[in-house]
Amino acid sequence: MGVRGERVTGGPAGPPVSSSVPPSGPADLDLLHAHVAGDPHAFAELFHRHRDRLWAVALRTLGDREEAADALQDALLSAHRAAGRFRGDSAVTTWLHRIVVNACLDRIRRRQAHPTVPLPDGVRDTDSGTGGVEPAAPVQDHDTALVVRQALADLPPEQRAALILVDVQGYPVAEVARILDVAEGTVKSRCARGRARLATQLGHLRPGRQKTEPQATPQRAEPAPATGPNVPAVTRGNPRSPEGVRSGSGRSRRDLHQEDA
């Protein structure tokens, strides 16, 4: 079929485009019709045309490169088999996005039902065919990226999908509503609730909200010992002359030394 067995790799995903007709070549719908009619290369061309944006949605929704590759592979197989049932009530790219998002949400629900321990971020088999190790965030922002990723992962799946499509990928609310097959008001509501949850979890990352170390209570400065020709030098811990320090028996140490001699 042109995409079976091919591992999906991701590249930079630009903003969504309103037209499904590339600068040169057939429209998406024509490619889908050609695939249904038996063209062995049409679906592969359709897939390569939208691969980057589909991959970006899958990766950011799942937060795991292997999971995203598997979800996208499942979605493309489903689209390949269901192409003959495409009704044409939305753009082909919207239909593809819907299948990808549903595949990701299915994996999230299965993962929540059967949690596993993920490998450390960025530690993946470079021979897995998914493009190698995922690029790490810059050193100064790496911890912040991990915190934001975890906060997104903690959102309910529907809120996460809506937020990623609207706020991360930049799709219009109307397009996201068609992708998720819900009303526009539902998309806005999910985004609002997701943003509120993220604001609670990530509020400490805002500028000016960093915690400051408590300052120690200033100690009252002790007056410096007086000095001068007529003032004997004494230590702070023993303001009296050694001559006046007496033992527990009431006699001075000098007397004791004399008796020992």
C-alpha positions in Angstrom: 0.0 0.0 0.0 3.0 2.2 0.1 3.1 2.9 3.8 2.8 -0.5 5.4 5.9 -1.4 7.4 7.3 2.1 7.1 8.2 3.7 10.4 7.1 7.3 10.8 9.6 10.0 11.5 8.8 13.6 12.4 10.0 16.9 11.2 9.2 20.5 11.9 5.5 21.1 11.7 4.3 24.4 10.3 1.0 26.1 10.9 -2.1 24.4 9.3 -3.0 25.4 5.8 -6.5 26.0 4.6 -6.1 24.4 1.2 -5.6 20.7 0.5 -4.2 21.4 -2.9 -0.4 21.5 -3.0 1.5 24.0 -5.3 1.7 21.2 -7.9 -0.1 17.9 -7.9 -3.6 16.5 -7.4 -5.8 17.6 -4.5 -6.1 15.4 -1.4 -9.6 14.2 -2.3 -8.4 13.2 -5.8 -5.6 11.2 -4.2 -8.0 9.5 -1.9 -10.4 8.6 -4.7 -7.4 7.3 -6.7 -6.4 5.1 -3.8 -10.0 3.7 -3.6 -9.9 3.1 -7.3 -6.8 1.0 -6.9 -3.8 3.3 -7.4 -1.0 1.7 -5.4 0.9 5.0 -4.9 -1.9 7.5 -4.2 -2.2 6.9 -0.5 1.5 7.0 0.1 1.6 10.4 -1.6 -1.3 11.6 0.6 0.5 10.3 3.7 3.8 12.0 2.9 2.0 15.3 2.1 0.6 15.5 5.7 3.1 13.4 7.6 4.9 16.2 9.5 1.8 17.7 11.0 0.2 14.4 11.8 3.4 13.3 13.5 3.6 16.5 15.5 0.1 16.0 16.8 0.7 12.4 17.7 4.1 13.1 19.4 2.8 16.0 21.5 -0.4 14.2 22.4 1.4 11.1 23.7 4.7 12.6 24.8 6.5 9.5 23.8 8.3 8.9 20.5 7.7 5.2 20.3 4.1 5.5 21.3 3.5 8.3 18.8 5.0 6.3 16.0 2.9 3.3 16.8 -0.3 5.4 17.1 0.4 7.1 13.8 1.1 3.8 12.1 -2.2 2.4 13.5 -4.1 5.5 12.3 -2.7 5.3 8.8 -3.6 1.6 8.5 -7.2 2.5 9.7 -7.4 5.4 7.1 -6.1 3.1 4.4 -8.8 0.5 5.0 -11.6 3.0 5.7 -10.9 5.3 2.7 -13.8 3.9 0.8 -16.2 5.0 3.6 -15.0 8.6 3.5 -18.2 10.7 3.1 -16.5 13.9 2.1 -18.3 16.0 4.8 -14.9 17.4 5.8 -11.5 18.0 4.3 -9.3 14.9 3.9 -6.7 16.4 6.2 -9.4 16.9 8.9 -10.4 13.3 8.5 -6.8 12.1 8.8 -6.2 14.2 11.9 -9.4 12.8 13.5 -8.2 9.3 13.0 -4.7 10.1 14.4 -6.1 11.8 17.4 -8.5 9.0 18.1 -5.6 6.5 17.9 -3.7 8.6 20.4 -6.6 8.8 22.8 -7.1 5.1 22.6 -3.5 4.5 23.6 -3.7 7.0 26.4 -6.8 5.2 27.8 -5.1 1.9 27.5 -2.0 3.2 29.2 -4.0 4.6 32.1 -5.7 1.3 32.5 -2.4 -0.6 32.4 0.3 1.8 33.5 3.9 1.1 32.7 7.2 2.6 33.7 8.5 4.7 30.8 12.2 4.8 29.9 14.1 8.0 30.8 13.4 10.8 28.3 15.7 10.8 25.3 16.9 7.2 25.9 15.6 5.3 23.0 17.1 2.7 20.6 18.6 4.6 17.8 17.9 1.6 15.5 14.2 1.7 16.1 13.6 3.5 12.8 11.8 6.4 14.3 14.5 8.9 13.6 16.9 8.2 16.5 17.0 9.9 19.8 14.5 12.7 20.3 16.3 16.1 20.4 16.7 17.2 24.0 15.6 20.6 25.2 18.4 23.2 25.8 20.1 22.7 29.1 18.6 25.8 30.7 15.1 24.8 29.6 15.2 21.1 29.9 13.8 20.9 33.4 11.0 23.3 32.5 10.2 21.3 29.4 9.9 18.1 31.5 7.6 19.9 34.0 5.3 21.2 31.2 5.2 17.8 29.4 4.2 16.1 32.7 1.5 18.7 33.3 0.1 18.1 29.9 0.2 14.3 30.5 -1.8 14.8 33.7 -4.7 16.4 31.8 -7.7 14.3 30.9 -7.2 13.0 27.3 -9.9 15.1 25.8 -8.6 18.3 27.3 -5.1 17.5 26.3 -6.0 16.8 22.7 -8.0 20.1 22.4 -5.2 22.1 24.0 -2.5 20.6 21.8 -4.4 21.2 18.6 -5.5 24.8 19.5 -2.6 26.1 21.6 0.4 24.1 20.5 -0.4 23.3 16.8 -2.3 26.5 16.2 -5.4 25.1 14.5 -8.6 27.2 14.5 -11.3 26.2 17.0 -13.7 25.4 14.2 -11.1 23.1 12.5 -10.4 21.4 15.9 -14.1 20.9 16.4 -14.3 19.0 13.1 -11.2 17.0 13.9 -12.6 15.9 17.3 -16.1 15.7 16.0 -17.6 17.9 18.7 -19.2 21.3 18.9 -17.0 24.4 18.9 -18.3 25.3 22.4 -17.0 21.9 23.6 -13.6 22.6 22.2 -13.5 26.0 24.0 -14.7 24.5 27.2 -12.1 21.8 27.1 -9.4 24.3 26.4 -10.5 26.6 29.2 -10.6 23.8 31.7 -7.2 22.5 30.5 -5.6 25.9 30.7 -7.0 26.4 34.3 -5.4 23.1 35.4 -2.1 24.0 33.7 -2.1 27.4 35.4 -2.5 25.8 38.8 0.3 23.3 38.1 2.7 25.7 36.3 2.0 28.9 38.1 5.4 28.8 39.7 7.1 29.1 36.3 5.8 32.6 35.7 8.3 35.4 35.9 8.4 37.0 39.3 6.8 34.0 41.0 10.0 32.2 41.8 10.4 31.4 45.5 12.9 33.5 47.3 15.0 32.2 50.2 13.8 33.6 53.6 16.2 36.2 54.9 17.7 35.7 58.3 16.7 38.0 61.0 19.4 40.6 61.4 21.4 40.2 64.6 22.0 43.2 66.8 25.6 44.2 66.4 27.6 44.1 69.6 29.7 47.1 70.4 33.3 46.8 69.6 35.5 46.5 72.7 36.9 49.8 73.8 40.6 50.4 73.2 43.0 53.0 74.3 46.0 53.5 76.5 44.1 53.3 79.8 41.8 50.4 78.8 43.0 46.8 79.2 42.5 44.6 76.3 40.0 41.8 77.2 38.2 39.1 75.1 34.4 39.2 74.4 33.9 35.9 76.2 35.8 36.9 79.3 35.3 40.6 80.1 36.9 40.2 83.5 40.5 40.0 84.3 42.0 36.5 84.7 43.0 37.7 88.2 39.3 37.7 89.2 38.4 34.3 87.9 38.0 31.9 90.8 37.6 28.2 91.1 34.6 26.4 92.5 36.2 26.5 96.0 36.2 30.3 96.0 40.0 30.6 95.7 41.7 32.2 92.8 43.7 30.1 90.3 46.8 32.0 91.2 46.5 30.9 94.9 46.1 27.3 93.7 49.2 27.4 91.6 51.2 28.8 94.5 50.0 26.0 96.8 51.1 23.4 94.1 54.5 25.0 93.9 
